[in-house]
Amino acid sequence: MPIRRPISRHAIRLTLALALVVTGGVVLAQDDQITNQGLTSADGSGSYEVGGIQVDVTAKTAELAREGGWRIAQRKGWSMLSQRLTGSGGTLSDSALDSMVSGIVVEDEQIGPNRYIARLGVLFSRAKAGAMLGVASETQRSGPMLTIPLQYSGGTGQVFEQQTDWDQAWGRFRTGNSAIDYVRPSGTGPDSLLLNAGQTGRPMRGWWRTILDQYGASDILVPVVHLYRQWPGGPIIGAFEARHGPDNRIITRFTLRVGNSDGLGVLLDAGVKRIDDAYQASLRNGALKADPSLSWRPPSAAVTAPVVEEETPADTGDTAAAAGGTAINLQVDTPGAASVAATEAALRGVPGVRSAITTSLALGGVSVVRVSFDGDPAALRPLLESRGWTVIGSGTTLRIRRAGAPTQGGAAAPPADNATSG
C-alpha cells in the first residue's frame, strides 16, 4: 500500500510554531491515518514486524522530512527482515515495498520545521513478504490460551474492572509474530466479573473449565506486572511475572525501570515482549503444556436399564438427571479452596456416583455439590456414612459433614498456591 500519508496544514503550522515536538509511545500509521492501539483493537494479524529503525532526515518542510524518513525506514526494514529470514540482506524498489508494507509503527519521533528524527517499526504483509523471500508463511502455534493481564498498582490488583495501562500494552502487541495463540478478552460484558484478580488465584478445575469453555480456550496465561512509582512523575519500576495454568506456575520474572512517567508505555511494551519470549521458549522446550484436568469430563456410562419416566420438579440446571442418574444436592462445609476439590474427589469415589460438581460455592461457609447417583437417594446415605460422613436430612437434599468436624471453620487451612502478592 502507498506509504504517503498527508499531514494537515494545521499540524505543520503548529509544528513550526513549537519548533520541536517530542512524542512518545507507540502509534500505528495505517490507512492514511494515525490511530492509538488500545485493548479493544488488539492486533492479531500475521504481519512481519521489524522495529528499532533509526532515521534522521532533513528536507524543505516537516511533511517532506517525515515522508522521507518513513521511506528510508521501509528500505532498512526490508533489509533487516531479509537478513532475519534468509541470512542475507536484500533490496527492493520503493514501489514493490509500498505493496508489501501494511503499516508504520512510530516508537518515538521528533519533528522540527525541516528535520525528522525518529525510531520506527515497519509491518510487512506476511503472505507477500514470505512469497518474495521464499519462506513458509504458516508457523506452528500453541493451543488457544486465555490471557488475563493482571496489573498491581498502589497495592490493588485489576484486570478488566477498568482499562489499565497493562491492558493497553497487550492490546498493542501483535500476536501474529508469536507462536502463542493468545485469546484476549475485550474487557466488556461479563469479563470483569469472570476474570478478575481473585479468579487468577483459584485452582478449582471445575470453575476454570466453565470459563475456558466460555472463551473457547484450552489453557490459562496470566501475565502480571507490579508497578512501583518512586514519586509523582518520577521513575517507575515494573516487576513482571509470566504465570501459566490454574496453579499459577511462574515461567519467568524480571524487573524493568524507566526514568519518568512518560516512559510507562515503553516500559510495559518491553515487558509484554519479554513475557511473550518466555512463553514461546517454554512452548519450545515442552514446558508450556495444557493441564489435563482442564479438559477432563466425567465419562458417560452406557444406560443398561430401561428408562422409567417420572415427574420431577422443573430445574434447568438438573444436568445430572438428564444424563440418566438421580440428581442429589449435598450441602457441605468448605472452609477453603482445597476442601472443595477434596470433597468433589471423595464423592466421586463413592460407588454409584457418576459425577460431583460444585454448583454453589461459599468459601468459609456451606457450599452445594450436585451429585449424579445411580440409584435411589436413600441408598446413598449408608454409602456416605460408611466413608466417615455424617448425613442429615432425606430425599434429594442432604447435609453432610465429616464425623467430628465443626460446621464452619476449625479445619486446617488449605496449602497456599505459589502465587505471589508482590
N, C-alpha and C positions, 0 to 999 in steps of 0.2 A: 504494500500500500504506500502511497506517496508520503514522504516524511514532512512535507511542507505543511505547517500549521500556522495560520495567521495569528498575529498578536495585535490586539486592538490599539488604535491610536492613543486612546486614553491611557492605556498601560504604558506606552512608550513615553508619553509626556510625563507621567508620574515617575517613571524611571529616571528620566533626565533631570527632573526636579530634585529627586533624592540623591542623585549622583551614584549611589551604590546601594543596592538592595540585597540583603543576605537572607536566603530562605533555607530552612532545614526540613527534615522529614522525608517521607517517600511519596512521590506523586507519579501517577501513570499518565503519560501523554498519549492519547489514542483517540482515533475517530475525530480528529480536529478539535479536541478539547482536552483540558486537564482536569482530572477528577481525583478526589481523595478516595482511597480504597478503604472501606470500612468492613465490619464483620458481615453485614448483610450482602455485600458484593464480593464475597470471598472468591478468589480466582482459582479455579480448578482446571484451567486449560493446560494443554500439553506443550506449551511453548518452551523452547530452549532459552535460558536466561544467562546473559553474560554481564557481570556487574563490575564496579570499581574502575570504570574507564575515565581517565583524567583528560580533559580538554581545556585549552586556553586559546581563544580565537579573538582577533581584532578585526573590526570591519567599520564601514562608514556609519552604520546605525546599530542599535541594540538588536533589532529584529534580524538583520543580516548576520550579526555575530552569533546569535543563538542558533539560527538555522545552519550556519556553517559548523558550529560545534556538534550539533546532532548528526550532521552528515559525516563528520570525522569519526564520531562515536560508532556509527554503523560500520565503517570500514575496519576500525580497530576491533570491534566486537566480532565481526566475521572472521578475522584472522585468528583471534583468540579461540573462537568456537572450533574452527578447523583444526587448530593445534590440539585442542582438548579431545576431539573425537577421532581424528585420523593420525595425529602425531606430527603433522606438518602444516604450517600456515598456508593460507591461500588468499587470493584476492578476486573480487568480482566488480563488475561495473555498478555504478550508482543505480541505474535503472533496475538491474537484477536484484540488488539489495532492497530497493523500495518494495519489490513484490513479495519479499520474504519477511520484512520487518513488521511485526504486529504491534509494537509499542516501544516507547522510550520511557525508562524509569529515571526520574530526577532524584538522585540520592542527596545531592547538595549543589547549590548553584549561587553564583554571584554575578549580577547583571549590572553593567555600567553603561554609559552613553554609547560607547563604541567597543566595548570589550565584554567577553563572556567567558567566565571561568566556572567549571562545573565538574562534578563526579557523577557519571551517568551509567545506566544499565540499558541493555538492548534486549528485546524479546524477539526471537526468530520463530517463525512457524515451524513446528516440529515436522510436519509432513513434507513441506517444501525443502527445508534445510536438510532433512535426513535423506531425501531423494538426491539432492545435489551432492552430498558428501558420501553417498553410498553406504549409509548406516541404517540399521533397523529402527523404525520409529516406535515400535512397541517394546515395552520392558515389563518384566515380571514384577508384580506388586503384591503386597500383603493382602490379607483379608480386610474387609471393612472395619475400621477402628473408630468407635465413638470417642470423639475428642472433647474433653471437658477442661477448658483453660481456667485454672484457679489462681486468683490474684489475692495476696495478702498485703494490705496497705493500712497503716495505722492500727494494726492488730486485728483487723476484720477481714475475713475471707469472703470473697464474692466471685460468682461465676456469671450468671445471667440476670441477677436481680436488677442490675442496671449496667449499661455499657461501660466497660473498663478499658484502659489502655492496653491491657493484655489481650482482651477480645479483639481489639482493632489490629493489633500486631499479627494475630493469627489470621485475621481477615485479609491482610495484605500479603500473606505468604502464598506463593504459587506452588500448589501441590503437584503440578504436572511434572516437576523435576525430581520428585521424591518417589521412592519405592513403597512408601507407606500410603495406604488408601485411607485418608482421613475423612471421617464423617463429621462435619462441623455443623451443629445446630445453629439456626438463625438467632436464637435467643428470644423468640416471640412465643405467644401462646402458652402452653404448659411447661416450656423449657425451664423457666425459673423455679418451678415447683418440683419437677422431677430431677433436675440436675443442679444441685447446689453443693456447698462445701460439706454439709453433713452427709450427703449421699456418697461422696467420694471415700468416706471413712467407714462405710457399711459393707462388710464382707458377705452378707447373705446372698447366696446364689439365686434364690427364688425371685427376689426383687430385681436383681440385675438382669435375669433372663427376660423378665417382663419389659424392662426399659430397653434392652437391646433389640427385642422384637419390635418395639415401637419405632425405633430409628433405623431398622434394617442393618444392624451391625452385628459383629461376632465377638468383639472384644473391646476393652476399655483402655484409653490412654488419658492420663491426667498430667499435663504439663503445668508446673507450679512455679510462681515467682513470688518472692517476698521482697517488697520494696522498702528501703530504709532511706529516708531523707534526712541529711545531716542538719539542714536548716532551710527555711523557705527560700526557694530559688537556688539553693546551693547544690553540692554534689549529691548524687543518688547512687546507692548501691543496690544491685539486684542479685538476690540469691536464688538460683534456678534449680529446679528438680524435674527430672523426667520420670514419671511413675507409670506403671503398667499393671493392668489387671485389677480384680476386685480386692486383692490383698495389698494393694498399694506398693508393689515391689519397685524399688528405686533402681532405675537403669543407670543414671548418672546425676551428678550435682556439681555445680560450679558457681562462681561469683564474678560479676562484671560491674564496672563502675564508670560513670560519666561525671564530668566536672560541674554541670549545672542542669537545671530542669529542662532547658531547651533540648537537651540530648536524650530525653527519655525515650522518644520513638526509636532512635538509633540503637539505644541500649536493648530495648525489647525485641527489635528486629534481629539483632545479633543473637539474642537468647533463643529466639524461635529457630534460627538456622542451626545453632549448635545442638539444640534438643532434637531437631529432625535428623541431624547427622548421627546422633547417638542411637535413635530408634532404628535408623537404617543399618547401622553397624550391628545392633542387636539382632535384627532380622537376618542379616547375612550369616552370623555365627550360630543361628538356630535358637537363640535365647528368647526371641520375641514370638512365643508360641501361644496360641489361644488356650485358655483354661478349659479342659474337657468338661468341667462341671457347669460351664456356662451354656453348653449346648445339650446337656443331658435332659431327657424327658422320661417320665415313668413309662415302662413298657406296657403296651396294651395287650392284655391277656385275651385269648380267644374265648368266646362265650360258649360253654358246653351245655348249660342247662337252658331249657326253654324260657323265654322271657314272659313274665307274668305281669300284666298291666295292672296298676293300682293307682288310686288317686293320691297325689302328693301335693302339698302346698306349692303354689307357683313361686319359683325362685330362679331368676335369670342367672344367678351365679352358681347354681347347683350343677356344676360340670361333672362331679363325681357320679351322681345318679344317672346322668346321660351316658356315661361311659359303661354302665352295666352294674355298678356297685351301689351300696347304700351310703348316702351322704350323712355323716355324723359330725356334729360340731363339738369340739373338745376345748373347754376353757382351761388354760394352763398358765402358771406363773412364769414370766420371762424377765428375770432381773437384769439380763444383759444380752448383747447380740449373740454371744457364743451359746447361750442357753436356747435360743431359737433354733439354731442349726442342730444342736444336740437333741432337742425334743423331736424335731422332724425326723432325724435319723433313727431315734429309738422307736418312734411309732411305726416307721416303715418296716422295722424288723419284727413287728407283731404278726403272727400268722393270719392270713386273710386280708391284711391291709394292703391295698394296691398303691395308694398314694397318700401323702400327708403334706398339705400346703398351708402356710400361714396366710389367712385371709384378713385378719385384723391384728395389727402389731401395736403393742403398748410396752415399750421397754421400761422396766421398773414396775410394771403392773401385770394385768391379766390379758393375754392375747388369745385369739381364737384360731385353732387349727382345724381345717376341714379335712376329714379322713374319708376315703373311699374304702368301704369294708364289704367283703363278700360274705354276706350272712345277715342274720337278724341283729339289730343293735344290742339286744340283751346278751348275745353271745360274746360281744366284745368286752363286757365288764370283767368276767373271770380271766380273760386273757391279759388284760391290763393289770389286774390285781396280782396275777402270778409273776409279773415282771416288776413288782415293787411299787406300783401306783396305788394311791388311794382314790377311789372313784365315788363321786357323789352325783345323784340325780338318776334319771331314767329316760328312755326314749332316744331321740336323736340329738339331744343336747346333754352333755356330761361335763362335770367339773372334776378335773384330775390334778393331783399333785403327788410328788414323791413322798413316800411314807416318812414322817418325822421332819419334813421340811417346812419352814414357815410359809405363810401365804404370800407375802411380799417381802423383799429384802432378805437379809440374813444369808443369802447364798454367796458363794465365793465369786469374786469379781472375775469376769472373763479376761483371758490374756489380751493385752493391748496389741493392736496391729503395729506394723512397722512404719506407719505414717508419722511424720514429724510436724510439730506445730510451729517450727521456726524459733 
